[in-house]
Amino acid sequence: MQPTMNVSGPTVSTSVEMANWGVILLGLTVVLILTGLVLGYMALGDIRRERGRLGGAAMATVAAGLLPSLMICGVCVVLMTLLGSALVGSAARRPENVWGLVGLVVGMVLSFLMLRSMYRGAKGWEPVAAATVPVERSGMATAALVLTILGGALLLVVLIGRWRSDFVPLSLGVHVAGLICGVLSRSEPTGRWCAWLSGGMFVLLLLLTA
């Protein structure tokens, strides 16, 4: 009669050890991120008190803004996914759906704006004073404004109207025209805002009709 060998013990022990190492690495990552957050804000405060004469503002901004940036991106992805689920149904949960990707892009833009504000605050950056002489809006910027308002009205018709499919091509064309006019007049604040709004509505309409 041959003796039997028990080989289940080492496998369980190895799995437990790997799980323990995973928990340790996760905990260490959280501790390092929180430590960087605290030290980064302390460094930004020191740089701000020295009126930007100290170096290291960029690294301090990254350290202080990493965790908030991750949270902003996560919240934007979740909110955009929920919005897609509410607007187009269960199809928004499919892996090929781009609602989560759009949320990630929005979160990255918001994170960039936050980090830029933190860096400028530490370096003592001040915005350039606006011109005292009023600048007349150009014809291209006016056209962009009109097309953006018209595109917003058409988007509402597509969202809540009964002639949804009939107005989709017209709405897409108006959004593209507003985006082009806004880009051509991007030197003016009106043109820049219209370009962003028209482009955002165009992407939203594509997501709704995909």
Residue pairs with C-beta under 8 A, 6 or more apart in sequence:
33 66
33 67
34 67
36 63
36 64
36 66
36 67
37 63
37 64
37 66
37 67
39 60
39 63
40 59
40 60
40 61
40 62
40 63
40 64
40 65
41 64
43 56
43 59
43 60
43 63
43 64
44 57
44 60
44 61
44 64
44 118
44 121
44 122
46 54
47 53
47 54
47 56
47 57
47 60
47 122
47 123
48 121
48 122
48 124
51 124
52 122
52 123
52 124
57 119
57 122
57 123
58 119
60 122
61 115
61 118
61 119
61 122
62 115
64 118
65 111
65 114
65 115
65 118
68 111
68 114
69 107
69 111
69 114
69 115
72 107
72 110
72 111
72 114
73 103
73 104
73 107
73 108
73 111
74 107
75 107
76 103
76 104
76 106
76 107
76 110
77 100
77 103
77 104
77 107
78 103
79 103
80 99
80 100
80 102
80 103
80 106
81 92
81 93
81 99
81 100
81 103
83 99
84 92
84 97
84 99
84 100
84 207
85 92
85 93
87 207
87 208
88 207
88 208
88 210
91 97
92 99
98 207
98 210
99 207
102 203
102 207
119 125
135 188
137 145
137 188
137 190
138 185
138 188
138 191
140 181
140 184
140 185
140 191
141 181
141 182
141 185
141 188
141 190
141 191
141 194
142 190
143 181
144 178
144 181
144 182
144 184
144 185
144 190
144 191
144 194
144 195
144 198
145 190
145 194
147 174
147 175
147 177
147 178
147 181
147 194
147 198
148 178
148 182
148 194
148 197
148 198
148 201
150 174
150 178
151 171
151 174
151 175
151 178
151 197
151 198
151 201
152 197
152 201
154 167
154 170
154 171
154 174
155 171
155 175
155 201
155 204
155 205
157 163
157 164
157 167
157 171
158 164
158 167
158 168
158 171
158 205
158 208
159 208
161 167
168 205
168 209
171 205
172 202
172 205
172 206
175 198
175 199
175 201
175 202
175 205
176 198
176 202
178 194
178 195
178 197
178 198
179 195
179 198
179 199
179 202
181 191
181 194
182 191
182 192
182 193
182 194
182 195
182 196
182 197
182 198
182 199
183 191
183 195
184 191
185 191
185 194
186 192
186 195
